[in-house]
Amino acid sequence: MLDFEHARHRMVEAHIARRGVHDKRVLDALRRVAREQFVDEGFEEFAYEDSPLPIGSGQTISQPFIVAKMAEMAEIEATDRVLEIGTGSGYAAAVLAELAEHVFTVERHRSLAQQAERRLNAAGYRNIEVRVGDGTKGWREKAPFDAIVVAAAGNSIPLGLQEQLEIGGRLIIPVGDDPYSQRLVRLTRIAANRFEEEDLGGVMFVPLIGEHGGHEENAPSAREVRPPPLPRQIARAAEDLPAIDDPAFGAMFDRFGSRRVVLLGEASHGTSEFYRARAAVTRRLLQRHGFTIVAVEADWPDAAQINRYVRAEERQSEAQPFFQRFPTWMWRNSEVSEFIGWLREYNQDVPDHAKAGFYGLDLYNMSGSIATVLAYLDKVDPEAAAVARERYGCLMPWQNEPSTYGRAALRPGYRTCEEAVVRQCMDLFERSMAEGDGALLDAKQSARLVASAERYYRVMYYGGAETWNLRDRHMFETLDQLLEAHGPDSKAVVWAHNSHIGDARHTDMGTVRDELNIGQLCRERFGARTALIGFGTDTGTVACASDWDGEMEVKDVNPSLPNSFERLCHDSGKPSFLLDFGRHGRLGDDLATPRPERYIGVIYRPETERFSHYMDSSVSRQFDAFVWFDRTSAVTPLTMSADSTGKVPDTFPFGI
């Protein structure tokens, strides 16, 4: 037998809280109301699916998320008197009664009103009054109300309902005659004849029937108000993208310019359009919206050399060759080279405080980070450099092949490495950093990388989620340190794979494997000041390898699976578009259903694609927006030319 209490709590966590309802009183109310008591016989097992269910008279019980969202937007206090229009099964009235002192609810169908009243009485609610009548007229005898919640869509907001609001009262109502373009509106009465209206996003409801609404004979039943197929919905909501090189492309993303962090994803590590599009968006955010940090899924010491180049700072003579570690094409490609060249030119024309930096978030280059720490201390504190060399001594044999350190660390004698590298990191972070001291920032982050990498390689042999979580926590903490170092008004653009920047809580990563990622951590830290933007494609070519440390190949990308999110985008018939989930609430709800989403990393095996490159995801919860290119092409890798003179070539940083 189904455990309804467990299912109810799971619904609240998975479908309500994770989708953006945060009011604790509302969440607790949904945990207390037994929805299985408000559905028709035979539908009990579906009571805690986040979907509407039929209840008779051509009507439905609203999906729990929309009930919770409307209750949250109504801002109901424990002493409030609330009017509900559209009693239906009585479920929403029960939720409202958990929040308010008294609820008055009006239903035009007598059979539904009587059934709801029986259910509410059986559930023990004594603060709810049910009335059969015309909801568009409200309930004048019981007015005024602190909140009014309307569960049907009007062409406009009935004047009678507005007049029955208390001063300061909130009216929540869907508005729109087309079911596919309705908007949820909150109307607040701020004075006797003054109202403030807010758009809360797209919804889909049956029409509001009555003297001040629609007419019965023109009203479709709830079964008839069905959304069109998802590809058609996507086509309607999609905003066509100009060519990537067109300045209008970047302007499409101005809507995210006020965010503190904008994370730009990619569905593979080897697709030209993803790199070029991220570069175009980043240029716009730097030029128009005050962003100064470009943080990428690359190792800190490698990116630090690029950072010195774009900021026209002196190159470290002892610096190691950068982006030499597999996969070299991920950052050593013509698309990145072009952006780096632009970034250097951009910085030449802006004051020092507005110059943009290029920073790595990842933790793999242990040897480069050790070299950075030692080089810094050699210059500023030779005695501390000697201590650092001693501390890093146990890592020196492994720094070029750190994965072998993990095996060695299983032996007790190597546990002292952890204490030594952490102590070194703490010593550097205790040094006060003067404004603009980029060298110390570089050394501090390098020391953090060594400490994180030591632990990463030490735990990787145990498997599980810890290795992934350690890496993404390190990337987030590095981003957080960059924002702190650049001041309270600093803003960052992040380039990383979709698996890192899409909120892991809405994918199998979080729900099945207990993994987190930088996108989730950014949402938890920065809330609505975060924008997570995913990227995807149907087919084309991609730069990749067949095995780790293998040679780069250009492979054809298989057409997307029939039941995948990518196939829905492909079937929309649009070659490229931006899908902003925040502007299309109903579509976002429909796309919240978990379905396969493709992830191609540096390795791509088309022959096992379903099992090795797809993961179930709720895309509209995972991302705030999604960029689509139906057909894409592989990045163009660069080769490193040698300079026998030992001088810095004019073509630094990439030496081509």
C-alpha positions as CSV (number, residue, x, y, z in Angstrom):
1,M,0.0,0.0,0.0
2,L,1.3,3.5,-0.9
3,D,2.7,5.4,2.1
4,F,0.8,8.7,1.5
5,E,2.6,10.6,4.2
6,H,6.0,9.8,2.7
7,A,4.7,10.6,-0.8
8,R,3.3,13.9,0.5
9,H,6.6,15.0,2.0
10,R,8.5,13.9,-1.1
11,M,6.2,15.9,-3.3
12,V,6.7,19.0,-1.2
13,E,10.5,18.7,-1.4
14,A,10.9,17.6,-5.0
15,H,8.0,19.4,-6.7
16,I,7.4,22.5,-4.6
17,A,10.4,23.6,-2.6
18,R,12.9,22.8,-5.3
19,R,10.9,24.7,-7.9
20,G,11.0,28.0,-6.0
21,V,8.4,28.1,-3.3
22,H,10.3,29.0,-0.1
23,D,7.6,30.2,2.3
24,K,7.9,27.8,5.3
25,R,4.3,28.3,6.3
26,V,3.1,27.4,2.9
27,L,5.4,24.3,2.6
28,D,4.3,23.1,6.1
29,A,0.6,23.6,5.1
30,L,1.1,21.3,2.1
31,R,2.8,18.7,4.3
32,R,-0.3,18.7,6.5
33,V,-3.1,18.5,3.9
34,A,-3.8,15.0,2.8
35,R,-4.4,15.5,-1.0
36,E,-5.5,11.8,-1.4
37,Q,-8.7,12.8,0.5
38,F,-9.6,15.4,-2.2
39,V,-9.3,13.3,-5.3
40,D,-11.9,11.0,-6.9
41,E,-11.9,7.4,-6.1
42,G,-9.4,5.5,-8.1
43,F,-7.0,8.4,-8.4
44,E,-5.5,8.2,-4.9
45,E,-2.2,6.7,-6.1
46,F,-1.7,9.8,-8.2
47,A,-2.5,12.3,-5.5
48,Y,1.1,13.4,-5.0
49,E,2.1,13.7,-8.6
50,D,2.5,17.4,-9.4
51,S,-0.3,17.4,-12.0
52,P,-4.0,18.3,-12.1
53,L,-6.5,15.4,-11.8
54,P,-10.2,15.2,-13.0
55,I,-12.9,15.8,-10.3
56,G,-16.1,15.8,-12.3
57,S,-18.2,18.5,-14.0
58,G,-15.4,18.9,-16.5
59,Q,-13.1,20.4,-13.8
60,T,-9.8,19.4,-12.3
61,I,-8.0,19.7,-8.9
62,S,-5.1,22.1,-9.5
63,Q,-1.6,20.8,-9.4
64,P,0.1,21.2,-6.0
65,F,2.8,23.6,-7.3
66,I,0.3,26.2,-8.6
67,V,-1.7,25.9,-5.3
68,A,1.5,26.5,-3.3
69,K,2.7,29.3,-5.6
70,M,-0.6,31.2,-5.5
71,A,-0.8,30.8,-1.7
72,E,2.8,32.1,-1.4
73,M,2.1,35.1,-3.6
74,A,-1.1,35.9,-1.5
75,E,1.2,36.4,1.6
76,I,-1.4,35.1,3.9
77,E,-1.1,35.8,7.6
78,A,-2.6,33.7,10.5
79,T,-5.2,36.4,11.2
80,D,-6.3,36.9,7.6
81,R,-9.7,36.4,6.1
82,V,-9.4,34.8,2.6
83,L,-11.8,34.5,-0.3
84,E,-11.3,31.7,-2.8
85,I,-13.1,31.6,-6.1
86,G,-13.4,28.1,-7.6
87,T,-13.6,25.6,-4.7
88,G,-13.2,22.5,-7.0
89,S,-12.4,19.5,-4.8
90,G,-11.7,21.6,-1.7
91,Y,-7.9,20.9,-1.7
92,A,-6.8,24.5,-2.2
93,A,-9.3,25.7,0.4
94,A,-7.8,23.3,2.9
95,V,-4.3,24.6,2.2
96,L,-5.5,28.2,2.6
97,A,-7.3,27.2,5.8
98,E,-4.0,26.0,7.3
99,L,-2.6,29.5,6.7
100,A,-5.5,31.9,7.4
101,E,-8.0,32.5,10.3
102,H,-11.0,32.0,8.0
103,V,-11.6,30.9,4.4
104,F,-14.7,31.7,2.3
105,T,-14.9,29.7,-0.9
106,V,-17.3,30.0,-3.9
107,E,-18.1,27.3,-6.4
108,R,-20.5,27.6,-9.3
109,H,-21.1,23.8,-9.7
110,R,-23.4,22.7,-6.9
111,S,-22.3,19.0,-7.0
112,L,-18.6,20.0,-6.6
113,A,-19.5,22.5,-3.8
114,Q,-21.4,19.8,-1.9
115,Q,-18.7,17.2,-2.4
116,A,-16.0,19.7,-1.3
117,E,-17.9,20.6,1.8
118,R,-18.3,16.9,2.8
119,R,-14.5,16.4,2.3
120,L,-13.5,19.4,4.3
121,N,-15.8,18.5,7.1
122,A,-14.5,14.9,7.1
123,A,-10.9,16.3,7.3
124,G,-11.8,18.4,10.3
125,Y,-11.8,21.9,8.9
126,R,-14.1,24.3,10.9
127,N,-12.8,27.6,9.5
128,I,-14.1,27.2,6.0
129,E,-17.4,28.3,4.6
130,V,-18.5,26.9,1.2
131,R,-21.1,28.7,-1.0
132,V,-22.7,27.9,-4.4
133,G,-22.7,31.0,-6.6
134,D,-21.2,33.3,-9.2
135,G,-17.6,33.7,-8.2
136,T,-17.1,36.8,-10.4
137,K,-19.3,38.6,-7.9
138,G,-17.3,37.5,-4.9
139,W,-19.0,37.3,-1.5
140,R,-20.0,40.8,-0.6
141,E,-21.7,40.0,2.7
142,K,-18.4,38.6,4.1
143,A,-16.1,41.3,2.7
144,P,-13.6,42.9,3.0
145,F,-10.9,40.2,2.6
146,D,-7.2,40.3,3.3
147,A,-6.6,38.0,0.3
148,I,-8.6,36.7,-2.7
149,V,-7.4,33.7,-4.7
150,V,-9.1,33.0,-8.0
151,A,-8.6,29.5,-9.6
152,A,-9.9,30.5,-13.1
153,A,-8.8,32.9,-15.7
154,G,-10.7,36.1,-16.5
155,N,-10.3,38.4,-19.5
156,S,-9.8,41.1,-17.0
157,I,-10.0,41.4,-13.2
158,P,-13.6,41.7,-12.1
159,L,-14.3,45.1,-10.4
160,G,-16.4,43.5,-7.8
161,L,-13.5,41.4,-6.5
162,Q,-11.3,44.5,-6.4
163,E,-13.8,46.4,-4.3
164,Q,-14.0,43.5,-1.8
165,L,-10.3,43.7,-1.0
166,E,-9.2,45.3,2.3
167,I,-6.7,48.1,2.0
168,G,-3.3,46.3,1.7
169,G,-5.2,43.2,0.5
170,R,-3.8,40.9,-2.3
171,L,-5.8,39.5,-5.2
172,I,-4.2,36.6,-7.1
173,I,-5.8,35.8,-10.5
174,P,-4.9,34.4,-13.9
175,V,-5.7,36.9,-16.7
176,G,-6.1,36.2,-20.4
177,D,-8.6,34.9,-22.9
178,D,-6.2,32.6,-24.6
179,P,-5.3,29.6,-22.4
180,Y,-1.8,29.5,-23.9
181,S,-0.9,33.1,-23.1
182,Q,-2.5,33.6,-19.6
183,R,-0.5,35.5,-17.0
184,L,-0.8,35.1,-13.2
185,V,-1.3,38.6,-11.7
186,R,-1.1,39.9,-8.2
187,L,-3.2,43.0,-7.5
188,T,-2.5,44.9,-4.3
189,R,-4.9,47.5,-3.0
190,I,-2.7,50.3,-1.7
191,A,-5.5,52.9,-1.1
192,A,-9.2,53.1,-1.6
193,N,-8.9,53.9,-5.3
194,R,-5.3,52.8,-6.0
195,F,-4.0,49.4,-7.0
196,E,-0.6,48.0,-7.8
197,E,-0.4,45.2,-10.4
198,E,2.4,42.6,-10.7
199,D,3.0,40.0,-13.4
200,L,3.9,36.7,-11.8
201,G,4.4,34.6,-15.0
202,G,2.6,32.4,-17.4
203,V,-0.1,29.9,-16.3
204,M,-3.0,27.9,-17.8
205,F,-6.5,27.8,-16.2
206,V,-10.0,27.1,-17.3
207,P,-12.0,30.4,-17.9
208,L,-13.7,32.3,-15.1
209,I,-17.5,31.9,-15.8
210,G,-20.1,34.4,-14.5
211,E,-21.8,37.7,-14.9
212,H,-18.4,39.5,-14.9
213,G,-16.5,36.8,-16.7
214,G,-17.1,34.4,-19.6
215,H,-20.3,32.6,-20.6
216,E,-21.1,29.0,-19.8
217,E,-21.8,28.0,-23.4
218,N,-18.4,29.2,-24.6
219,A,-16.4,27.6,-21.8
220,P,-14.3,24.6,-22.7
221,S,-14.0,21.8,-20.1
222,A,-10.8,21.3,-18.3
223,R,-10.2,18.2,-20.4
224,E,-10.4,20.4,-23.5
225,V,-8.0,23.0,-22.3
226,R,-4.9,21.0,-23.1
227,P,-1.6,22.5,-24.1
228,P,-0.4,21.9,-27.7
229,P,2.5,19.4,-28.2
230,L,5.7,20.5,-26.4
231,P,7.6,21.2,-29.6
232,R,4.9,23.6,-30.7
233,Q,5.0,25.3,-27.3
234,I,8.7,25.6,-27.5
235,A,8.4,27.1,-31.0
236,R,5.9,29.7,-29.6
237,A,8.1,30.6,-26.6
238,A,11.5,30.5,-28.4
239,E,13.2,33.8,-29.2
240,D,15.0,33.5,-32.5
241,L,18.7,34.3,-32.2
242,P,20.6,36.4,-34.7
243,A,23.9,35.3,-36.1
244,I,26.5,34.9,-33.3
245,D,28.7,37.7,-34.8
246,D,25.8,40.1,-34.9
247,P,25.9,42.5,-31.9
248,A,22.2,41.9,-31.5
249,F,23.1,38.3,-30.4
250,G,24.7,39.5,-27.2
251,A,21.9,42.1,-26.6
252,M,19.5,39.2,-26.3
253,F,21.1,38.5,-22.9
254,D,20.8,42.0,-21.4
255,R,17.9,40.7,-19.3
256,F,20.6,38.9,-17.2
257,G,22.8,42.0,-16.8
258,S,21.7,42.8,-13.3
259,R,22.7,39.3,-11.9
260,R,25.8,38.9,-9.7
261,V,26.8,35.7,-11.5
262,V,25.9,34.5,-15.0
263,L,26.9,30.9,-15.7
264,L,27.1,29.9,-19.3
265,G,27.1,26.2,-20.1
266,E,27.9,23.8,-22.9
267,A,26.6,20.4,-23.9
268,S,30.1,19.3,-25.0
269,H,33.7,20.4,-24.5
270,G,34.3,20.6,-28.3
271,T,31.6,22.6,-30.0
272,S,32.5,25.8,-31.8
273,E,29.0,27.5,-31.5
274,F,29.0,27.1,-27.7
275,Y,32.4,28.8,-27.3
276,R,31.5,31.6,-29.8
277,A,28.1,32.2,-28.2
278,R,29.6,32.4,-24.7
279,A,32.2,34.8,-26.0
280,A,29.5,37.0,-27.5
281,V,27.4,37.1,-24.4
282,T,30.5,37.7,-22.2
283,R,31.6,40.7,-24.4
284,R,28.1,42.2,-23.9
285,L,28.1,41.7,-20.1
286,L,31.6,43.2,-19.8
287,Q,30.9,46.2,-22.1
288,R,27.4,47.1,-20.9
289,H,26.8,45.6,-17.4
290,G,29.9,46.0,-15.4
291,F,31.1,42.4,-15.3
292,T,34.9,42.1,-14.6
293,I,35.5,38.4,-13.9
294,V,35.5,35.7,-16.5
295,A,35.9,32.4,-14.6
296,V,36.2,29.2,-16.6
297,E,36.4,25.4,-16.1
298,A,40.2,25.5,-16.5
299,D,43.1,25.1,-14.1
300,W,44.1,28.2,-12.1
301,P,47.8,28.3,-13.1
302,D,47.1,27.9,-16.8
303,A,44.4,30.6,-16.8
304,A,46.6,32.9,-14.7
305,Q,49.0,33.2,-17.6
306,I,46.2,34.2,-19.9
307,N,45.0,36.6,-17.2
308,R,48.4,38.3,-17.1
309,Y,48.3,38.6,-20.9
310,V,44.9,40.1,-21.2
311,R,45.7,42.6,-18.4
312,A,49.1,43.4,-20.0
313,E,51.0,42.3,-16.9
314,E,54.5,41.0,-16.9
315,R,54.7,37.3,-17.8
316,Q,56.4,35.0,-15.3
317,S,59.6,33.8,-16.8
318,E,59.5,30.6,-14.8
319,A,55.9,29.8,-15.8
320,Q,55.2,26.3,-17.1
321,P,53.7,25.8,-20.6
322,F,49.9,26.1,-20.2
323,F,46.9,24.1,-21.4
324,Q,49.2,21.2,-22.1
325,R,47.2,18.7,-20.1
326,F,44.5,16.5,-21.8
327,P,42.2,17.7,-23.3
328,T,44.3,20.4,-24.9
329,W,41.7,21.4,-27.5
330,M,39.2,22.4,-24.7
331,W,41.0,25.8,-24.2
332,R,43.7,25.8,-26.9
333,N,41.4,26.4,-29.8
334,S,40.8,29.2,-32.3
335,E,37.5,30.3,-30.7
336,V,39.1,30.9,-27.3
337,S,42.2,32.5,-28.9
338,E,39.9,35.0,-30.7
339,F,38.1,35.9,-27.4
340,I,41.4,36.3,-25.6
341,G,42.7,38.7,-28.2
342,W,39.5,40.7,-28.0
343,L,39.8,40.8,-24.2
344,R,43.3,42.2,-24.3
345,E,42.2,44.9,-26.7
346,Y,39.2,45.7,-24.5
347,N,41.3,46.1,-21.4
348,Q,43.6,48.6,-23.1
349,D,40.7,51.1,-23.3
350,V,39.2,50.8,-19.8
351,P,40.6,52.1,-16.4
352,D,42.4,49.6,-14.2
353,H,39.5,49.0,-11.8
354,A,37.3,48.1,-14.8
355,K,39.8,45.7,-16.5
356,A,38.4,42.2,-16.9
357,G,40.3,39.2,-15.7
358,F,40.4,35.6,-17.0
359,Y,40.6,33.0,-14.2
360,G,40.6,29.2,-13.9
361,L,38.3,27.4,-11.4
362,D,39.5,23.8,-11.7
363,L,42.0,21.9,-9.6
364,Y,43.9,19.5,-11.8
365,N,47.2,21.3,-12.4
366,M,48.9,20.6,-9.1
367,S,52.5,21.0,-10.4
368,G,51.7,24.4,-11.9
369,S,50.1,25.6,-8.7
370,I,53.1,24.4,-6.6
371,A,55.4,26.3,-8.9
372,T,53.3,29.5,-8.6
373,V,53.4,29.4,-4.7
374,L,57.1,28.8,-4.6
375,A,57.8,31.5,-7.2
376,Y,55.8,34.1,-5.3
377,L,57.5,33.2,-1.9
378,D,60.9,33.2,-3.5
379,K,60.4,36.9,-4.4
380,V,58.7,38.2,-1.2
381,D,59.8,35.8,1.6
382,P,62.7,33.3,0.8
383,E,62.5,31.8,4.3
384,A,58.8,31.1,3.8
385,A,59.7,29.6,0.4
386,A,62.0,27.1,2.1
387,V,59.3,26.1,4.5
388,A,56.9,25.7,1.6
389,R,59.3,23.4,-0.3
390,E,59.6,21.2,2.7
391,R,55.8,21.0,3.1
392,Y,55.3,20.2,-0.5
393,G,58.2,17.7,-0.5
394,C,56.0,14.6,-0.1
395,L,54.0,15.7,-3.2
396,M,56.9,16.4,-5.4
397,P,57.4,12.8,-6.7
398,W,53.7,12.8,-7.8
399,Q,53.1,16.3,-9.1
400,N,53.3,15.3,-12.7
401,E,51.2,12.2,-12.3
402,P,49.0,13.1,-9.3
403,S,46.6,10.2,-9.9
404,T,49.3,7.8,-8.7
405,Y,49.5,9.8,-5.4
406,G,46.0,8.5,-4.7
407,R,47.3,4.9,-4.6
408,A,50.3,5.9,-2.5
409,A,48.2,7.9,-0.1
410,L,46.3,4.7,0.9
411,R,49.4,3.9,2.9
412,P,49.5,5.5,6.4
413,G,52.9,7.1,5.8
414,Y,51.5,9.6,3.3
415,R,48.8,11.1,5.5
416,T,51.2,13.8,6.6
417,C,50.9,15.4,3.1
418,E,47.4,16.5,3.9
419,E,48.4,18.4,7.0
420,A,51.4,20.0,5.4
421,V,49.6,21.4,2.3
422,V,46.6,22.6,4.3
423,R,49.0,24.4,6.7
424,Q,50.8,26.0,3.7
425,C,47.4,27.2,2.3
426,M,46.4,28.7,5.7
427,D,49.8,30.5,6.0
428,L,49.3,32.2,2.6
429,F,45.7,33.2,3.4
430,E,46.8,34.8,6.6
431,R,48.9,37.3,4.6
432,S,46.9,40.5,4.1
433,M,46.4,41.4,0.5
434,A,46.9,45.0,-0.6
435,E,44.5,46.3,-3.2
436,G,45.5,45.2,-6.6
437,D,48.0,42.6,-5.4
438,G,47.3,40.1,-8.1
439,A,50.5,38.1,-7.4
440,L,49.3,37.3,-3.8
441,L,45.8,36.4,-5.1
442,D,47.5,34.1,-7.6
443,A,49.6,32.5,-4.9
444,K,46.7,32.1,-2.5
445,Q,44.4,30.4,-5.1
446,S,47.3,28.2,-6.2
447,A,47.8,27.1,-2.6
448,R,44.1,26.4,-2.3
449,L,44.3,24.3,-5.5
450,V,47.2,22.2,-4.1
451,A,45.2,21.5,-0.9
452,S,42.0,20.6,-2.9
453,A,43.9,18.6,-5.4
454,E,45.7,16.6,-2.7
455,R,42.4,15.6,-1.2
456,Y,40.8,15.0,-4.6
457,Y,43.5,12.5,-5.7
458,R,43.6,11.0,-2.3
459,V,39.8,10.2,-2.2
460,M,39.3,9.4,-5.9
461,Y,40.2,5.7,-5.3
462,Y,37.2,5.4,-2.9
463,G,34.7,6.3,-5.7
464,G,31.3,7.7,-5.0
465,A,30.1,11.3,-5.1
466,E,32.8,12.8,-2.8
467,T,35.3,13.3,-5.6
468,W,32.9,15.2,-7.8
469,N,31.5,17.2,-4.9
470,L,35.0,18.2,-3.8
471,R,35.9,19.4,-7.2
472,D,32.7,21.5,-7.6
473,R,33.0,22.9,-4.1
474,H,36.6,23.9,-5.0
475,M,35.4,25.7,-8.1
476,F,32.6,27.5,-6.3
477,E,34.9,28.5,-3.4
478,T,37.4,29.9,-6.0
479,L,34.6,31.9,-7.6
480,D,33.5,33.2,-4.3
481,Q,37.1,34.2,-3.4
482,L,37.3,36.1,-6.7
483,L,34.1,38.0,-6.1
484,E,35.3,38.9,-2.6
485,A,38.7,40.0,-3.9
486,H,37.1,42.2,-6.5
487,G,34.7,43.9,-4.1
488,P,31.0,43.9,-3.1
489,D,29.9,45.2,-6.5
490,S,31.9,42.7,-8.6
491,K,30.1,40.5,-11.1
492,A,31.3,37.3,-12.8
493,V,30.6,35.3,-15.9
494,V,31.3,31.5,-15.6
495,W,32.0,29.2,-18.5
496,A,31.6,25.5,-17.7
497,H,29.9,22.3,-18.8
498,N,26.1,22.0,-18.4
499,S,26.8,19.3,-15.8
500,H,28.5,21.8,-13.6
501,I,26.4,24.9,-14.1
502,G,22.9,23.4,-14.3
503,D,21.4,23.0,-10.8
504,A,22.2,19.4,-9.8
505,R,19.2,19.1,-7.6
506,H,17.0,18.8,-10.7
507,T,19.0,16.0,-12.4
508,D,19.9,12.4,-11.6
509,M,23.2,13.8,-10.3
510,G,21.4,15.2,-7.2
511,T,18.3,13.0,-6.9
512,V,20.1,9.6,-7.5
513,R,23.9,10.1,-7.0
514,D,23.9,12.8,-4.2
515,E,26.1,15.0,-6.3
516,L,26.1,18.8,-6.2
517,N,27.6,21.4,-8.5
518,I,28.6,25.0,-8.9
519,G,25.3,26.0,-10.3
520,Q,23.4,24.6,-7.3
521,L,25.9,26.3,-4.9
522,C,25.5,29.6,-6.7
523,R,21.8,29.5,-6.4
524,E,22.1,28.6,-2.7
525,R,24.5,31.5,-2.1
526,F,23.2,34.2,-4.5
527,G,19.6,33.3,-5.0
528,A,17.8,35.3,-7.7
529,R,21.1,37.1,-8.5
530,T,22.2,33.9,-10.3
531,A,21.4,33.1,-13.9
532,L,22.1,29.5,-15.1
533,I,22.0,29.3,-18.9
534,G,22.3,25.9,-20.6
535,F,23.3,25.1,-24.2
536,G,22.4,22.3,-26.5
537,T,22.4,20.8,-30.0
538,D,20.8,18.0,-32.0
539,T,23.5,17.0,-34.4
540,G,26.7,18.1,-36.2
541,T,30.3,17.4,-35.3
542,V,32.3,17.6,-32.1
543,A,36.0,17.6,-31.1
544,C,36.5,14.8,-28.6
545,A,38.4,11.6,-27.7
546,S,37.4,8.0,-27.5
547,D,39.3,7.4,-24.2
548,W,41.0,9.5,-21.5
549,D,44.4,10.8,-22.7
550,G,43.4,9.7,-26.2
551,E,44.0,11.6,-29.4
552,M,41.5,14.3,-30.4
553,E,39.1,13.2,-33.1
554,V,36.2,15.0,-34.9
555,K,33.1,12.8,-34.6
556,D,29.6,13.1,-35.9
557,V,27.1,13.8,-33.2
558,N,24.2,11.3,-33.3
559,P,20.7,12.8,-33.7
560,S,19.1,13.2,-30.3
561,L,17.0,10.4,-28.8
562,P,13.2,10.5,-29.5
563,N,12.2,11.0,-25.9
564,S,14.9,13.6,-25.0
565,F,14.7,17.3,-24.3
566,E,17.0,17.8,-27.3
567,R,14.5,16.1,-29.6
568,L,11.7,18.5,-28.4
569,C,13.9,21.4,-29.3
570,H,14.8,19.9,-32.7
571,D,11.1,19.2,-33.5
572,S,10.3,22.9,-32.8
573,G,11.7,23.4,-36.3
574,K,13.8,26.4,-35.3
575,P,17.6,26.5,-36.1
576,S,18.6,28.5,-33.1
577,F,16.8,30.2,-30.2
578,L,16.8,31.4,-26.6
579,L,14.3,29.8,-24.3
580,D,13.7,31.9,-21.2
581,F,11.9,29.7,-18.7
582,G,11.2,32.7,-16.4
583,R,9.0,34.3,-19.0
584,H,6.9,31.2,-19.8
585,G,5.7,29.6,-16.6
586,R,3.3,27.1,-18.1
587,L,5.9,25.8,-20.5
588,G,8.4,25.7,-17.6
589,D,6.0,23.5,-15.7
590,D,5.6,21.1,-18.6
591,L,9.3,20.9,-19.2
592,A,9.9,20.2,-15.5
593,T,9.0,16.5,-16.1
594,P,12.3,14.6,-16.0
595,R,13.4,13.4,-19.4
596,P,16.8,12.4,-20.9
597,E,19.2,15.3,-21.6
598,R,22.5,14.8,-23.4
599,Y,25.9,15.5,-21.9
600,I,29.0,15.1,-24.0
601,G,32.3,15.7,-22.2
602,V,35.8,15.4,-23.6
603,I,35.1,11.7,-24.3
604,Y,32.3,10.8,-26.7
605,R,31.2,7.3,-27.5
606,P,28.3,7.4,-30.0
607,E,27.8,3.7,-29.9
608,T,26.9,3.7,-26.2
609,E,25.3,7.1,-26.2
610,R,22.1,6.3,-24.4
611,F,23.9,4.9,-21.4
612,S,27.0,7.0,-21.4
613,H,25.8,10.4,-22.4
614,Y,22.2,10.9,-21.3
615,M,20.9,11.7,-17.8
616,D,17.3,12.4,-16.7
617,S,16.9,16.1,-15.9
618,S,14.1,18.6,-15.2
619,V,15.5,21.1,-17.7
620,S,13.3,24.1,-16.8
621,R,14.3,23.8,-13.1
622,Q,17.9,22.9,-13.9
623,F,18.4,26.2,-15.9
624,D,16.9,29.6,-16.0
625,A,17.3,29.7,-19.7
626,F,18.5,27.5,-22.6
627,V,20.3,28.3,-25.8
628,W,19.7,26.0,-28.8
629,F,21.7,25.4,-32.0
630,D,20.1,22.7,-34.0
631,R,23.3,21.9,-35.9
632,T,26.8,22.6,-34.6
633,S,30.5,22.1,-35.6
634,A,33.7,21.1,-33.9
635,V,36.1,23.6,-32.4
636,T,39.3,24.3,-34.3
637,P,42.3,23.2,-32.2
638,L,45.6,25.1,-32.1
639,T,49.1,23.8,-32.1
640,M,51.9,25.1,-30.0
641,S,55.0,26.5,-31.8
642,A,58.4,26.3,-30.2
643,D,60.5,29.4,-29.7
644,S,64.1,28.3,-29.6
645,T,65.3,31.7,-28.4
646,G,63.5,31.4,-25.1
647,K,61.9,34.8,-25.6
648,V,58.3,35.5,-25.2
649,P,56.9,35.3,-28.8
650,D,54.8,38.1,-30.2
651,T,52.0,35.6,-30.6
652,F,51.8,34.9,-26.8
653,P,49.7,33.6,-25.2
654,F,49.0,30.7,-27.7
655,G,52.2,30.8,-29.6
656,I,50.7,30.6,-33.1
